Amino acid sequence: MSITILLTGATGFLGSHLLNNLVKQKYNIFIIKRSFSNTARIKHIIKYVTSFDIDRISLHSVFKKNYFDIVIHTACEYGRSEHSLKEVLMTNFIFATELFEL
């Protein structure tokens, strides 16, 4: 039986390296990303995972339709100049809390 993993932040630095290793180990992997995320870091492996665009589907529906043995949360917002405080809080606190609750 294969272990099913949900990974957030798969397009970022940490998440993309982790995703690469998980794919090599042949886990059943689902990722959550934004529809406009830059997938350059994972373009060579994205075909091996199931991807959800969190701005097009609710987090609740992702969990309702799928079972995950492991959830790995690496998504974060650093608060760089283009991100508002609200975006930082939504990504780093609210999203993480929703993941935990589900």
C-alpha positions in Angstrom: 0.0 0.0 0.0 1.3 3.4 -1.0 1.5 6.3 1.5 -0.4 9.3 0.3 1.1 12.7 1.1 -0.3 16.2 0.8 2.4 18.8 0.3 1.8 22.6 0.5 4.4 25.0 -0.8 5.6 22.6 -3.5 6.7 25.4 -5.8 8.9 27.1 -3.2 12.5 26.4 -2.5 12.1 24.0 0.4 8.9 22.4 -1.0 10.3 21.8 -4.4 13.3 19.9 -3.1 11.2 17.9 -0.8 8.8 17.1 -3.6 11.6 15.9 -5.8 12.7 13.5 -3.1 9.2 12.3 -2.4 8.6 11.6 -6.1 11.9 9.6 -6.3 10.7 7.5 -3.4 7.4 6.9 -5.3 5.0 8.2 -2.8 1.4 9.1 -3.9 1.7 12.9 -3.8 -0.9 15.6 -3.9 0.2 19.3 -3.9 -1.7 22.5 -3.2 -0.6 25.5 -5.1 -2.1 28.7 -6.5 -3.1 28.7 -10.2 -0.6 31.5 -10.8 2.3 29.8 -9.0 5.6 29.7 -10.8 6.1 25.9 -11.4 9.6 26.3 -12.9 11.2 24.4 -10.0 8.9 21.4 -10.4 8.2 21.4 -14.1 10.1 18.1 -14.6 8.1 16.2 -11.9 4.7 17.9 -11.8 3.3 15.2 -14.1 3.9 12.7 -11.3 1.7 14.4 -8.8 -2.0 15.4 -8.4 -2.2 19.2 -8.2 -4.9 21.4 -6.7 -5.1 25.1 -7.3 -6.3 26.4 -3.9 -7.6 29.7 -5.4 -10.0 27.6 -7.6 -11.0 24.8 -5.2 -11.8 24.9 -1.5 -9.4 23.4 1.0 -12.4 21.6 2.5 -13.2 19.9 -0.8 -9.6 18.7 -1.2 -9.9 16.8 2.2 -13.5 15.7 1.6 -12.6 13.9 -1.7 -9.2 12.5 -0.6 -7.5 10.8 2.3 -3.9 11.7 3.3 -1.6 9.7 5.5 0.7 12.6 5.9 0.3 16.4 5.5 3.5 18.4 5.0 3.0 22.2 5.2 5.9 24.2 3.8 3.8 27.1 2.2 4.7 30.5 3.6 4.6 34.1 2.8 7.7 36.2 3.7 6.1 39.6 3.8 8.2 41.0 0.9 7.2 44.3 -0.4 4.5 43.0 -2.8 2.6 41.1 -0.1 0.3 42.8 2.4 0.2 42.0 6.0 -3.2 40.4 5.4 -1.7 38.1 2.8 1.1 37.1 5.2 -1.4 36.4 8.0 -3.7 34.4 5.7 -0.9 32.2 4.4 1.1 31.7 7.5 -1.6 31.6 10.1 -5.1 31.1 8.8 -4.2 28.6 6.1 -2.0 26.6 8.5 -4.9 26.6 11.0 -7.4 25.3 8.4 -5.0 22.5 7.4 -4.7 21.5 11.0 -8.4 21.5 11.6 -9.1 19.4 8.5 
